[in-house]
Each structure stands twice: as C-alpha cells, then as structure tokens.
Amino acid sequence: DVNLSIKGDETTVLLERLEARSGEGTARLSGRLTPAARDARALTIDARLDRFLVRSEGQPVGTVSLRANVRGALTDEGLRLDPLTVDEAHLRVSGER
C-alpha cells in the first residue's frame, strides 16, 4: 500500500504525505521545497516510521521505528542536507533467516 499527495504552485512544492505499509508497520514522509537565497530552494523533510517491516532478498529481517527530520538546500550544484535530526530510532532484528 502506497499513498502520495503532492501540491504546488509557482514557488512551492508541498509533499503532504508519502505513506507506505509494510507488514503491520507504516512509514510517512512529508516535506516542503520553497524559494531561498539566490538560486537555491530550501528543503525540509519529516520522516515517521512505526514498526516498518524491513526485508532482505524478500525475507523479513526486522522492523524499524523512527522519528527524524532533515533540512537542506537544492541548488544548481546539487542537494545539500544539513542538519539531520533523529529524535528517536528503534531497530528490532528478527531471529529468523
């Protein structure tokens, strides 16, 4: 299950939500891209994962819960992300392989 909602106008792109489900868990991203100094555009992204199932080679290997955000800028030279803030992170590894 994946849901996406994006809005925008002449100056701003708003990622209202990018939601995904994996196992019993969920992941949600939201963000904004807005004009900044000179030719740069300011970027903000917030991430929330709750018991999101992680797979390797099709097999479940564990779950991730996370609360984080990142700020940065998009310029002609590329993407600069700073700072990344992780408020909370939990990784539960499955004993099965």
Disulfide bonds with the S-S distance in Angstrom:
none
